[in-house]
């Protein structure tokens, strides 16, 4: 009996080791896979006048959240907000980047990103797949304080970079003020103070310079 007990314990230990190894291999495979995010080019230009990629965008917003969380309309969990920002564009590995002012591409954006999310997060162990998918869904829904502020960061960051680069992307694409206001209609839900700053310092200033098409006749 003692020998049988020892063997059962050995078998259980080996099974646990195999399970742990499978988990680690899934995690490493996922980490290797998401390196592809660095190749997803956005339409926003960085201050070096090169186009930004998705990973750079996520990093920039994460740092911004560390610095600007004090301006959130509501108290937020900074770590959860940063987690959302770090993963919310991973789906673009499968779906591709959709330019905020490409009305045609936006028609299929939700469908493409949902399909990509279904495939992407299932690459992880079940508990982490559930955690990341729930984070992504929370960001998309925009109904929590963290999601509202994360979406504010997602709007604020490209506007900041457009201002820093002489509105290069806006000018290249003949972006209209009506499009920018529509894109930013929920920015104030996360931070009224940052929206007011963004509008006056970045948007209105570039509108006055002629860098934005003034289709609304704003003075």
N, CA and C of each residue as an Amber inpcrd file, in Angstrom:
protein
   657
   0.8280000  -1.2150000   0.0000000   0.0000000   0.0000000   0.0000000
   0.8520000   1.2490000   0.0000000   1.9380000   1.2030000   0.7850000
   2.8110000   2.3730000   0.8260000   3.4250000   2.6530000  -0.5340000
   3.8150000   1.5940000  -1.2230000   4.4030000   1.7620000  -2.5530000
   3.3820000   2.3360000  -3.5240000   2.1230000   1.8800000  -3.4190000
   1.0560000   2.4000000  -4.2910000   0.8160000   3.8810000  -4.0310000
   0.8170000   4.2430000  -2.7420000   0.5980000   5.6420000  -2.3580000
   1.7160000   6.5210000  -2.9130000   2.9260000   6.0720000  -2.8040000
   4.0700000   6.8310000  -3.3290000   3.9580000   6.9970000  -4.8380000
   3.5340000   5.9260000  -5.5210000   3.3920000   5.9900000  -6.9750000
   2.3000000   6.9680000  -7.3800000   1.1710000   6.9440000  -6.6270000
   0.0740000   7.8690000  -6.9440000   0.5200000   9.3170000  -6.7680000
   1.2730000   9.5480000  -5.6960000   1.7830000  10.9050000  -5.4680000
   2.7340000  11.3250000  -6.5880000   3.5540000  10.3900000  -7.0270000
   4.4890000  10.6850000  -8.1260000   3.7390000  10.9890000  -9.4050000
   2.6740000  10.2100000  -9.6490000   1.8680000  10.4310000 -10.8540000
   1.1830000  11.7880000 -10.8020000   0.6450000  12.1430000  -9.6330000
  -0.0250000  13.4470000  -9.4720000   0.9660000  14.5920000  -9.6660000
   2.1530000  14.3990000  -9.1080000   3.1930000  15.4310000  -9.2330000
   3.5880000  15.6210000 -10.6870000   3.7250000  14.5180000 -11.4210000
   4.0900000  14.6010000 -12.8290000   2.9850000  15.2650000 -13.6370000
   1.7360000  14.9230000 -13.3270000   0.5980000  15.5280000 -14.0300000
   0.5620000  17.0370000 -13.7900000   0.8390000  17.4480000 -12.5450000
   0.8540000  18.8780000 -12.2210000   1.9680000  19.5870000 -12.9580000
   3.1300000  18.9380000 -13.0370000   4.2470000  19.5250000 -13.7810000
   3.8940000  19.7040000 -15.2480000   3.2170000  18.6970000 -15.8240000
   2.8130000  18.7900000 -17.2290000   1.8100000  19.9170000 -17.4370000
   0.8650000  20.0490000 -16.4720000  -0.1380000  21.1150000 -16.5580000
   0.5240000  22.4820000 -16.4530000   1.4480000  22.6130000 -15.5110000
   2.1600000  23.8810000 -15.3370000   2.9560000  24.2370000 -16.5840000
   3.5750000  23.2270000 -17.1990000   4.3670000  23.4670000 -18.4020000
   3.4710000  23.8800000 -19.5570000   2.3070000  23.2310000 -19.6860000
   1.3550000  23.6060000 -20.7400000   0.9120000  25.0520000 -20.5670000
   0.6580000  25.4360000 -19.3230000   0.2290000  26.8120000 -19.0340000
   1.3140000  27.8020000 -19.4280000   2.5370000  27.5150000 -19.0050000
   3.6450000  28.4130000 -19.3100000   3.8760000  28.5080000 -20.8130000
   3.7770000  27.3900000 -21.5040000   3.9920000  27.4110000 -22.9450000
   2.9160000  28.2340000 -23.6640000   1.6740000  28.1410000 -23.1840000
   0.6030000  28.9770000 -23.7460000   0.9020000  30.4570000 -23.5250000
   1.3450000  30.7880000 -22.3310000   1.6530000  32.1830000 -22.0120000
   2.8070000  32.6990000 -22.8700000   3.8490000  31.8870000 -23.0260000
   4.9950000  32.2920000 -23.8500000   4.5850000  32.4260000 -25.3030000
   3.7580000  31.5050000 -25.8000000   3.2870000  31.5930000 -27.1830000
   2.4960000  32.8840000 -27.4070000   1.6730000  33.2500000 -26.4150000
   0.8770000  34.4820000 -26.5230000   1.7890000  35.7040000 -26.5270000
   2.7560000  35.7070000 -25.6310000   3.7000000  36.8310000 -25.5590000
   4.4560000  36.9720000 -26.8760000   4.8550000  35.8410000 -27.4370000
   5.5460000  35.8670000 -28.7270000   4.6150000  36.3850000 -29.8270000
   3.3580000  35.9490000 -29.7890000   2.3910000  36.3310000 -30.8150000
   2.1120000  37.8300000 -30.8090000   1.9530000  38.4150000 -29.6160000
   1.5640000  39.8270000 -29.5730000   2.7030000  40.7700000 -29.9340000
   3.8870000  40.2320000 -30.1640000   4.9570000  41.0660000 -30.7020000
   4.5360000  41.6750000 -32.0320000   3.5650000  41.0390000 -32.6960000
   3.0590000  41.5380000 -33.9740000   2.4350000  42.9260000 -33.8430000
   2.0300000  43.2900000 -32.6190000   1.4030000  44.6060000 -32.4280000
   2.3650000  45.7290000 -32.8010000   3.6550000  45.4770000 -32.6470000
   4.6510000  46.5030000 -32.9660000   4.6890000  46.8310000 -34.4500000
   4.1030000  45.9740000 -35.2690000   4.1050000  46.1910000 -36.7200000
   2.8220000  46.8430000 -37.2220000   1.8430000  47.0500000 -36.3290000
   0.5820000  47.6710000 -36.7340000   0.7520000  49.1830000 -36.7320000
   0.8230000  49.7600000 -37.9030000   1.0240000  51.2030000 -38.0280000
  -0.2980000  51.9490000 -37.9240000  -0.2690000  53.0340000 -37.1700000
  -1.4110000  53.9230000 -37.0390000  -1.2500000  55.1120000 -37.9940000
  -2.2860000  55.9200000 -38.1140000  -2.1940000  57.1010000 -38.9650000
  -1.5990000  58.2960000 -38.2380000  -1.4960000  58.1960000 -36.9190000
  -0.9250000  59.2800000 -36.1230000   0.5880000  59.3130000 -36.2740000
   1.1460000  60.5120000 -36.3730000   2.5890000  60.6770000 -36.4670000
   3.1740000  61.0170000 -35.0960000   4.3320000  60.4400000 -34.8160000
   5.0590000  60.7570000 -33.5920000   5.8310000  62.0590000 -33.7850000
   6.4580000  62.5360000 -32.7320000   7.1900000  63.8030000 -32.8220000
   8.4370000  63.7010000 -33.7010000   8.8730000  62.4650000 -34.0170000
   9.9910000  62.3160000 -34.9610000   9.4900000  62.2620000 -36.4000000
   8.1740000  62.4860000 -36.5810000   7.4990000  62.5360000 -37.8760000
   7.4150000  61.1730000 -38.5570000   7.6000000  60.1150000 -37.7710000
   7.3540000  58.7540000 -38.2520000   5.9980000  58.3050000 -37.7250000
   5.3400000  57.4090000 -38.4530000   4.0410000  56.9370000 -38.0010000
   4.1850000  56.0560000 -36.7630000   3.2820000  56.2560000 -35.8420000
   3.2570000  55.5160000 -34.5930000   2.7450000  54.0930000 -34.8250000
   3.2320000  53.1380000 -34.0270000   2.6270000  51.8100000 -34.0770000
   1.7740000  51.5820000 -32.8280000   1.0020000  50.5170000 -32.8400000
   0.0420000  50.2650000 -31.7580000   0.7070000  50.0940000 -30.3960000
   1.8640000  49.4480000 -30.3760000   2.5440000  49.2280000 -29.0990000
   3.0270000  50.5490000 -28.5060000   3.5240000  51.4360000 -29.3580000
   3.9610000  52.7550000 -28.9000000   2.7670000  53.5480000 -28.3630000
   1.6540000  53.4330000 -29.0450000   0.4130000  54.0960000 -28.6200000
  -0.0050000  53.6230000 -27.2280000   0.0330000  52.3060000 -27.0060000
  -0.3640000  51.7350000 -25.7110000   0.5810000  52.1750000 -24.6050000
   1.8820000  52.1580000 -24.8950000   2.8740000  52.5940000 -23.8980000
   2.6520000  54.0640000 -23.5260000   2.4390000  54.9050000 -24.5390000
   2.3010000  56.3340000 -24.2980000   1.0830000  56.6190000 -23.4170000
  -0.0270000  55.9640000 -23.7020000  -1.2460000  56.1800000 -22.9200000
  -1.1010000  55.6590000 -21.4960000  -0.3400000  54.5930000 -21.3180000
  -0.1330000  54.0490000 -19.9750000   0.6240000  55.0410000 -19.1050000
   1.6730000  55.6320000 -19.6630000   2.4190000  56.6620000 -18.9300000
   1.5240000  57.8750000 -18.6760000   0.7450000  58.2430000 -19.6660000
  -0.1670000  59.3710000 -19.4950000  -1.1370000  59.1290000 -18.3410000
  -1.6240000  57.9060000 -18.2310000  -2.5530000  57.5800000 -17.1400000
  -1.8860000  57.7240000 -15.7800000  -0.6320000  57.2930000 -15.6840000
   0.1140000  57.4610000 -14.4270000   0.1980000  58.9250000 -14.0340000
   0.3560000  59.8020000 -15.0350000   0.5600000  61.2240000 -14.7640000
  -0.7310000  62.0230000 -14.6600000  -1.7620000  61.6230000 -15.3900000
  -2.9540000  62.4590000 -15.5390000  -4.1980000  61.9320000 -14.8320000
  -4.0690000  60.8180000 -14.1370000  -5.2410000  60.2310000 -13.4710000
  -5.9010000  61.1940000 -12.4910000  -5.1300000  62.1300000 -11.9650000
  -5.6960000  63.0900000 -11.0040000  -6.7690000  63.9790000 -11.6230000
  -6.8380000  64.0070000 -12.9560000  -7.8360000  64.8360000 -13.6360000
  -9.0890000  64.0550000 -14.0240000  -9.1620000  62.7880000 -13.6550000
 -10.3540000  61.9850000 -13.9410000 -11.5600000  62.5620000 -13.2080000
 -12.7060000  62.4790000 -13.8460000 -13.9360000  62.9570000 -13.2060000
 -14.2530000  62.1730000 -11.9420000 -13.8810000  60.8920000 -11.9380000
 -14.1620000  60.0000000 -10.8150000 -12.8560000  59.3570000 -10.3640000
 -12.8400000  58.8800000  -9.1500000 -11.6740000  58.1400000  -8.6700000
 -11.5490000  56.8640000  -9.4810000 -10.3450000  56.5710000  -9.9660000
 -10.1520000  55.3770000 -10.7830000  -9.0490000  54.4880000 -10.2080000
  -9.1380000  53.2260000 -10.5620000  -8.0700000  52.2690000 -10.2870000
  -7.0790000  52.4150000 -11.4450000  -5.9540000  53.0490000 -11.1880000
  -4.9890000  53.3250000 -12.2600000  -4.4680000  52.0480000 -12.9040000
  -4.1940000  51.0400000 -12.0870000  -3.6460000  49.8060000 -12.6440000
  -4.6350000  49.1640000 -13.6070000  -5.8970000  49.1030000 -13.2420000
  -6.8930000  48.4980000 -14.1310000  -7.0240000  49.3140000 -15.4170000
  -6.9740000  50.6160000 -15.2850000  -7.0520000  51.4800000 -16.4670000
  -5.8670000  51.2240000 -17.4000000  -4.6830000  51.1210000 -16.8230000
  -3.4810000  50.8590000 -17.6180000  -3.5600000  49.4820000 -18.2710000
  -4.0680000  48.4940000 -17.5330000  -4.2310000  47.1480000 -18.1110000
  -5.1350000  47.2020000 -19.3300000  -6.2080000  47.9550000 -19.2440000
  -7.1190000  48.1090000 -20.3870000  -6.4110000  48.7130000 -21.5840000
  -5.6520000  49.7700000 -21.3190000  -4.9620000  50.4770000 -22.3910000
  -3.8870000  49.6220000 -23.0400000  -3.2530000  48.7690000 -22.2600000
  -2.1960000  47.9180000 -22.8030000  -2.7420000  46.8330000 -23.7270000
  -3.9760000  46.4080000 -23.4960000  -4.4890000  45.3020000 -24.3130000
  -5.5530000  45.7040000 -25.3340000  -6.1040000  46.9170000 -25.2390000
  -7.3070000  47.1890000 -26.0320000  -7.0740000  47.1690000 -27.5370000
  -5.8470000  47.4140000 -27.9850000  -5.5740000  47.3880000 -29.4260000
  -4.9110000  46.0940000 -29.8920000  -4.7440000  45.1170000 -28.9960000
  -4.1620000  43.8470000 -29.4210000  -4.9970000  43.1810000 -30.5100000
  -6.3050000  43.4390000 -30.4870000  -7.1780000  42.8270000 -31.4980000
  -6.8440000  43.3070000 -32.9060000  -6.1210000  44.4250000 -33.0020000
  -5.7780000  44.9340000 -34.3230000  -4.7200000  44.0790000 -35.0230000
  -4.1070000  43.1450000 -34.2830000  -3.2040000  42.1920000 -34.9260000
  -3.9780000  41.4000000 -35.9780000  -5.2110000  41.0610000 -35.6470000
  -6.0520000  40.3350000 -36.5970000  -6.9620000  41.2310000 -37.4060000
  -7.4040000  42.3370000 -36.7950000  -8.4040000  43.1950000 -37.4490000
  -7.8050000  44.3460000 -38.2350000  -6.5360000  44.6870000 -37.9580000
  -5.9150000  45.8450000 -38.5870000  -6.3550000  47.1320000 -37.9110000
  -5.5720000  48.1850000 -38.0990000  -5.9220000  49.4920000 -37.5410000
  -7.0120000  50.1360000 -38.3840000  -7.9670000  50.7420000 -37.7210000
  -9.0280000  51.4750000 -38.4160000  -8.8570000  52.9480000 -38.0980000
  -8.5680000  53.7380000 -39.1260000  -8.3610000  55.1740000 -38.9090000
  -9.6490000  55.8090000 -38.4170000  -9.5190000  56.6360000 -37.4070000
 -10.6880000  57.2380000 -36.7600000 -11.5780000  58.0040000 -37.7210000
 -11.0050000  58.4820000 -38.8420000 -11.7750000  59.3050000 -39.7790000
 -12.0060000  58.6150000 -41.1170000 -11.8400000  57.2830000 -41.1400000
 -12.1440000  56.5000000 -42.3330000 -13.5420000  55.9160000 -42.1630000
 -14.5320000  56.6330000 -42.6910000 -15.9260000  56.2590000 -42.4530000
 -16.2760000  54.9030000 -43.0590000 -15.6520000  54.5540000 -44.1600000
 -15.9340000  53.2690000 -44.7980000 -15.4130000  52.1180000 -43.9490000
 -14.1750000  52.2110000 -43.5050000 -13.5730000  51.1460000 -42.7000000
 -14.2750000  50.9940000 -41.3590000 -14.7920000  52.0810000 -40.8260000
 -15.4510000  52.0390000 -39.5180000 -16.7390000  51.2000000 -39.5510000
 -17.3090000  51.0280000 -40.7330000 -18.5460000  50.2490000 -40.8500000
 -18.3370000  48.7780000 -40.4930000 -17.1320000  48.2670000 -40.7330000
 -16.8400000  46.8600000 -40.4440000 -15.9090000  46.6900000 -39.2410000
 -15.5470000  47.7890000 -38.6050000 -14.5710000  47.7350000 -37.5140000
 -15.0160000  46.8270000 -36.3790000 -16.2310000  47.0040000 -35.8970000
 -16.7160000  46.2260000 -34.7540000 -16.7130000  44.7360000 -35.0670000
 -17.1970000  44.3800000 -36.2330000 -17.2530000  42.9760000 -36.6340000
 -15.8570000  42.3620000 -36.7090000 -14.9160000  43.0860000 -37.3110000
 -13.5460000  42.5980000 -37.4450000 -12.8690000  42.4440000 -36.0850000
 -13.0680000  43.4050000 -35.2120000 -12.4040000  43.3790000 -33.9160000
 -12.9960000  42.3110000 -32.9950000 -14.3010000  42.0890000 -33.0660000
 -14.9160000  41.0290000 -32.2690000 -14.3820000  39.6620000 -32.6820000
 -14.2850000  39.4400000 -33.9820000 -13.7680000  38.1610000 -34.4860000
 -12.3220000  37.9610000 -34.0420000 -11.5490000  39.0300000 -34.0890000
 -10.1490000  38.9520000 -33.6840000 -10.0380000  38.6860000 -32.1820000
 -10.8770000  39.3350000 -31.3800000 -10.8600000  39.1330000 -29.9290000
 -11.1980000  37.6890000 -29.5820000 -12.1850000  37.1230000 -30.2620000
 -12.5720000  35.7340000 -30.0160000 -11.3860000  34.7970000 -30.2190000
 -10.6240000  35.0420000 -31.2570000  -9.4810000  34.1890000 -31.5770000
  -8.2810000  34.4850000 -30.6770000  -8.0190000  35.7630000 -30.4520000
  -6.8160000  36.1730000 -29.7420000  -6.7630000  35.6800000 -28.3030000
  -7.7650000  36.0010000 -27.5220000  -7.6890000  35.7330000 -26.1010000
  -7.7890000  34.2440000 -25.7670000  -8.3510000  33.4520000 -26.6870000
  -8.4290000  32.0100000 -26.4680000  -7.0700000  31.3400000 -26.5580000
  -6.0560000  32.0740000 -26.9650000  -4.7040000  31.5310000 -26.9970000
  -4.1170000  31.3910000 -25.5950000  -4.7240000  32.0720000 -24.6320000
  -4.2300000  32.0860000 -23.2530000  -4.8490000  30.9630000 -22.4120000
  -4.2450000  30.6490000 -21.2620000  -4.9230000  29.7670000 -20.2980000
  -6.2970000  30.3470000 -19.9640000  -7.2480000  29.4910000 -19.6250000
  -8.6480000  29.9050000 -19.5100000  -8.8680000  31.0750000 -18.5470000
  -8.1910000  31.0640000 -17.3940000  -8.4190000  32.1280000 -16.4260000
  -7.9140000  33.4710000 -16.9500000  -6.7710000  33.4540000 -17.6320000
  -6.2200000  34.6970000 -18.1710000  -6.9770000  35.1360000 -19.4260000
  -7.4680000  34.1770000 -20.1900000  -8.3010000  34.5050000 -21.3470000
  -9.5610000  35.2390000 -20.8990000 -10.1790000  34.7340000 -19.8230000
 -11.3890000  35.3580000 -19.2820000 -11.0780000  36.7640000 -18.7670000
  -9.9780000  36.9070000 -18.0340000  -9.5990000  38.2020000 -17.4660000
  -9.3650000  39.2370000 -18.5690000  -8.5880000  38.8690000 -19.5730000
  -8.2650000  39.8280000 -20.6330000  -9.4860000  40.1480000 -21.4960000
 -10.3030000  39.1460000 -21.7730000 -11.4990000  39.4100000 -22.5840000
 -12.4630000  40.3320000 -21.8440000 -12.5960000  40.1230000 -20.5410000
 -13.4790000  41.0010000 -19.7580000 -12.9440000  42.4300000 -19.7210000
 -11.6300000  42.5870000 -19.6380000 -11.0250000  43.9250000 -19.6900000
 -11.3260000  44.5950000 -21.0210000 -11.1390000  43.8320000 -22.1050000
 -11.3710000  44.3830000 -23.4490000 -12.8330000  44.7840000 -23.6130000
 -13.7300000  43.9110000 -23.1790000 -15.1620000  44.2160000 -23.2730000
 -15.5260000  45.4350000 -22.4290000 -14.8940000  45.5640000 -21.2610000
 -15.1520000  46.7110000 -20.3870000 -14.7380000  48.0150000 -21.0650000
 -13.5590000  48.0010000 -21.7070000 -13.1130000  49.1910000 -22.4350000
 -14.0940000  49.5330000 -23.5490000 -14.5010000  48.5300000 -24.3080000
 -15.4080000  48.7580000 -25.4290000 -16.7420000  49.3260000 -24.9640000
 -17.2530000  48.8240000 -23.8470000 -18.5530000  49.2840000 -23.3480000
 -18.4710000  50.7030000 -22.7910000 -17.3370000  51.0580000 -22.1940000
 -17.1490000  52.4160000 -21.6800000 -18.0930000  52.7970000 -20.5510000
 -18.4820000  51.8310000 -19.7310000 -19.4810000  52.1020000 -18.6950000
 -18.9130000  52.2350000 -17.2880000 -17.6360000  51.9280000 -17.0850000
 -17.0310000  52.0690000 -15.7570000 -16.1470000  53.3140000 -15.7320000
 -15.8100000  53.7620000 -14.5240000 -14.9460000  54.9440000 -14.3890000
 -13.6090000  54.7120000 -15.0890000 -13.0670000  53.4960000 -14.9320000
 -11.7780000  53.1750000 -15.5600000 -11.8850000  53.1740000 -17.0740000
 -12.9480000  52.5940000 -17.5930000 -13.1240000  52.5530000 -19.0490000
 -13.3490000  53.9510000 -19.6150000 -14.0920000  54.7730000 -18.9030000
 -14.3240000  56.1420000 -19.3820000 -13.0080000  56.9100000 -19.4550000
 -12.1530000  56.7480000 -18.4360000 -10.8900000  57.4750000 -18.4650000
  -9.9450000  56.8760000 -19.5010000  -9.9590000  55.5710000 -19.6580000
  -9.1280000  54.9300000 -20.6760000  -9.5050000  55.4440000 -22.0630000
 -10.7720000  55.6080000 -22.3110000 -11.2160000  56.1070000 -23.6180000
 -10.8510000  57.5850000 -23.7880000 -10.8330000  58.3190000 -22.6810000
 -10.3490000  59.7010000 -22.7360000  -8.8920000  59.7230000 -23.1730000
  -8.0790000  58.8450000 -22.5970000  -6.6660000  58.7580000 -22.9850000
  -6.5320000  58.3720000 -24.4590000  -7.3780000  57.4650000 -24.9140000
  -7.3260000  56.9920000 -26.3010000  -7.6730000  58.0940000 -27.2830000
  -8.4600000  59.0590000 -26.8420000  -8.7920000  60.2150000 -27.6820000
  -7.7670000  61.3390000 -27.5300000  -7.3500000  61.5690000 -26.2910000
  -6.4630000  62.6890000 -25.9930000  -5.0770000  62.5110000 -26.6320000
  -4.5410000  61.2860000 -26.5870000  -3.1650000  61.0420000 -27.0530000
  -2.9560000  61.3740000 -28.5340000  -3.8010000  60.9050000 -29.4590000
  -3.5710000  61.2600000 -30.8590000  -3.7900000  62.7420000 -31.1570000
  -4.6820000  63.3830000 -30.4160000  -4.8910000  64.8220000 -30.6160000
  -3.6410000  65.5830000 -30.1740000  -3.0700000  65.1600000 -29.0390000
  -1.8270000  65.7670000 -28.5600000  -0.7190000  65.6300000 -29.6090000
  -0.5910000  64.4350000 -30.1900000   0.4610000  64.2120000 -31.1820000
   0.1780000  64.9610000 -32.4860000  -1.0780000  65.0920000 -32.8450000
  -1.3890000  65.8930000 -34.0280000  -0.9400000  67.3360000 -33.8300000
  -1.1940000  67.8560000 -32.6500000  -0.7500000  69.2250000 -32.3650000
   0.7760000  69.3170000 -32.3920000   1.4440000  68.3220000 -31.8370000
   2.9090000  68.3390000 -31.7460000   3.5960000  68.2010000 -33.1060000
   2.8690000  67.6800000 -34.0900000   3.4650000  67.4660000 -35.4200000
   2.9010000  68.4160000 -36.4760000   2.3790000  69.5400000 -36.0230000
   1.8250000  70.4930000 -36.9860000   0.5940000  69.9710000 -37.6920000
  -0.1560000  69.1070000 -37.0080000  -1.4030000  68.5360000 -37.5380000
  -1.1790000  67.7790000 -38.8460000  -0.0370000  67.1090000 -38.9510000
   0.3170000  66.4310000 -40.1990000  -0.7480000  65.4410000 -40.6480000
  -1.2000000  64.5660000 -39.7620000  -2.2080000  63.5660000 -40.1350000
  -3.5400000  64.2280000 -40.4730000  -3.9320000  65.2380000 -39.7020000
  -5.1710000  65.9460000 -40.0040000  -5.0950000  66.6200000 -41.3690000
  -3.9600000  67.2490000 -41.6630000  -3.8240000  67.9500000 -42.9420000
  -3.7630000  66.9660000 -44.1100000  -3.0450000  65.8750000 -43.9340000
  -2.9300000  64.8830000 -45.0110000  -4.2850000  64.2850000 -45.3730000
  -5.1450000  64.1570000 -44.3990000  -6.4420000  63.5130000 -44.6170000
  -7.6040000  64.5030000 -44.6810000  -7.2890000  65.8020000 -44.7220000
  -8.3200000  66.8430000 -44.8030000  -9.4300000  66.6020000 -43.7760000
  -9.0120000  66.3830000 -42.5340000  -9.9690000  66.0780000 -41.4630000
 -10.7900000  67.3150000 -41.1160000 -12.0770000  67.1040000 -40.9120000
 -13.0070000  68.1910000 -40.6160000 -13.2100000  68.3280000 -39.1060000
 -13.5210000  69.5480000 -38.6840000 -13.7840000  69.7810000 -37.2600000
 -14.9840000  68.9660000 -36.7930000 -15.9760000  68.7560000 -37.6530000
 -17.1440000  67.9480000 -37.2750000 -16.7260000  66.5100000 -36.9720000
 -15.7390000  65.9950000 -37.7150000 -15.2580000  64.6300000 -37.4760000
 -14.5110000  64.5410000 -36.1420000 -13.6990000  65.5360000 -35.8640000
 -12.9270000  65.5390000 -34.6110000 -13.8640000  65.6390000 -33.4070000
 -14.8580000  66.4750000 -33.4970000 -15.8010000  66.6220000 -32.3860000
 -16.6100000  65.3430000 -32.1820000 -16.9790000  64.6870000 -33.2830000
 -17.7080000  63.4220000 -33.1830000 -16.8250000  62.3630000 -32.5360000
 -15.5740000  62.2910000 -32.9690000 -14.6260000  61.3170000 -32.4200000
 -14.4300000  61.5350000 -30.9230000 -14.4700000  62.7710000 -30.4860000
 -14.1830000  63.1270000 -29.0910000 -15.4340000  63.4000000 -28.2660000
 -16.5730000  62.9640000 -28.7340000 -17.8160000  63.3150000 -28.0380000
 -17.9090000  62.7160000 -26.6340000 -17.1420000  61.6470000 -26.3730000
 -17.1850000  61.0330000 -25.0490000 -15.9570000  61.3430000 -24.2000000
 -15.0410000  62.1590000 -24.7240000 -13.7940000  62.4410000 -24.0030000
 -14.0570000  63.0600000 -22.6330000 -14.9970000  63.9740000 -22.5760000
 -15.2940000  64.6630000 -21.3140000 -15.8970000  63.7420000 -20.2620000
 -16.4210000  62.5900000 -20.6830000 -17.0020000  61.6570000 -19.7120000
 -15.9310000  61.0910000 -18.7780000 -14.7010000  61.0320000 -19.2610000
 -13.6100000  60.5550000 -18.4240000 -12.9130000  61.6730000 -17.6830000
 -12.8230000  62.8450000 -18.3570000 -12.1850000  64.0020000 -17.7320000
 -12.6350000  65.2840000 -18.4220000 -13.4760000  66.0120000 -17.7560000
 -13.9260000  67.3050000 -18.2890000 -12.7570000  68.2620000 -18.4080000
 -11.8310000  68.2410000 -17.4370000 -10.7020000  69.1650000 -17.4380000
  -9.7640000  68.9000000 -18.6180000  -9.4920000  67.6230000 -18.8950000
  -8.6130000  67.3020000 -20.0200000  -9.2880000  67.6050000 -21.3530000
 -10.5960000  67.3970000 -21.4360000 -11.3010000  67.7450000 -22.6690000
 -11.2420000  69.2520000 -22.9170000 -11.4770000  70.0580000 -21.9000000
 -11.4260000  71.5150000 -22.0680000 -10.0380000  71.9520000 -22.5280000
  -9.0090000  71.3570000 -21.9400000  -7.6320000  71.6780000 -22.3310000
  -7.3740000  71.2580000 -23.7750000  -7.7760000  70.0240000 -24.0860000
  -7.5800000  69.4900000 -25.4410000  -8.2590000  70.3720000 -26.4910000
  -9.4700000  70.7740000 -26.2130000 -10.2160000  71.5680000 -27.1920000
  -9.5660000  72.9300000 -27.4150000  -9.2140000  73.6110000 -26.3320000
  -8.6490000  74.9510000 -26.4550000  -7.2160000  74.9390000 -26.9910000
  -6.3680000  74.0810000 -26.4370000  -4.9380000  74.1050000 -26.7500000
  -4.5690000  73.3670000 -28.0280000  -5.2980000  72.2970000 -28.3350000
  -4.9280000  71.4740000 -29.4770000  -5.8870000  71.6290000 -30.6670000
  -7.1630000  71.4680000 -30.4090000  -8.1310000  71.4670000 -31.5120000
  -8.4180000  72.8710000 -32.0180000  -8.8550000  73.7370000 -31.1340000
  -9.2180000  75.0980000 -31.5530000  -8.0030000  75.8490000 -32.1030000
  -6.8530000  75.6250000 -31.4940000  -5.6310000  76.2920000 -31.9640000
  -5.2990000  75.8820000 -33.3950000  -5.4510000  74.6060000 -33.7240000
  -5.1680000  74.1330000 -35.0750000  -6.2670000  74.5090000 -36.0600000
  -7.4560000  74.6550000 -35.5490000  -8.5480000  75.1360000 -36.3850000
  -8.2510000  76.5600000 -36.8480000  -7.7770000  77.3870000 -35.9310000
  -7.4370000  78.7780000 -36.2650000  -6.2780000  78.8670000 -37.2540000
  -5.3620000  77.8950000 -37.1910000  -4.2140000  77.8850000 -38.1080000
  -4.5720000  77.3520000 -39.4900000  -5.7940000  76.8380000 -39.6360000
  -6.2030000  76.2770000 -40.9140000  -5.7760000  74.8370000 -41.1090000
  -5.3790000  74.1770000 -40.0280000  -4.9230000  72.7990000 -40.1400000
  -6.0830000  71.7880000 -40.0980000  -7.2670000  72.2810000 -39.7950000
  -8.4740000  71.4640000 -39.7270000  -9.5220000  72.1210000 -40.6090000
 -10.2310000  71.3300000 -41.3970000 -11.2920000  71.8760000 -42.2560000
 -12.4310000  72.3460000 -41.3660000 -12.7680000  73.6260000 -41.4730000
 -13.7840000  74.2200000 -40.6010000 -15.1530000  74.1510000 -41.2710000
 -15.7120000  72.9410000 -41.3050000 -17.0030000  72.7640000 -41.9670000
 -18.1860000  73.2060000 -41.1070000 -17.9180000  73.6140000 -39.8680000
 -18.9870000  74.0710000 -38.9710000 -18.9880000  75.5930000 -38.8010000
 -18.0110000  76.2540000 -39.4060000 -17.9530000  77.7060000 -39.3130000
 -17.6800000  78.2090000 -37.9000000 -16.8940000  77.4310000 -37.1350000
 -16.5740000  77.8230000 -35.7610000 -15.5890000  78.9990000 -35.7730000
 -15.8740000  79.9990000 -34.9640000 -14.9940000  81.1830000 -34.8860000
 -13.8680000  80.9330000 -33.8940000
